């Protein structure tokens, strides 16, 4: 589903990373040894939490997240996805954690070799996207 803005709005890419192949065949320099979490890699993850910390180059009052299954061989289901302002380590600044929805649903299944955009997520902690207080801050996506 393409990211389309409301009339008078524009979406801009604020942070991106190259897609990696699934563990254990992805880029070994970018993936730590995950045998403790995936003793049988072919079985994949089931009901696991993942955290991704990103440092946006641009801030806005709303954000959309793009999830990819570009190198997947099985459908990827995401549910319980949230985004919030990172306080430090695995902690989120209280009151900033927001649910991420897909077509107004909490769950999305991404077929192999496909990708999906989230619905816009309001970032209430960004009253001014140019605020100096956001410089160097990070967001944490949680599933």
Secondary structure, DSSP 8 states (H G I E B T S, - for coil): ------TT-------------STTTS-TTTS---TTT-SSGGG--SS---EEEE--SS--SEE--EEE-TT-SS-EEEES-EEEEEEETTEE-TT--EE--BTTBSEEEE-TT-EEE---EE-TT-S-TT-GGGTT--EEEE-
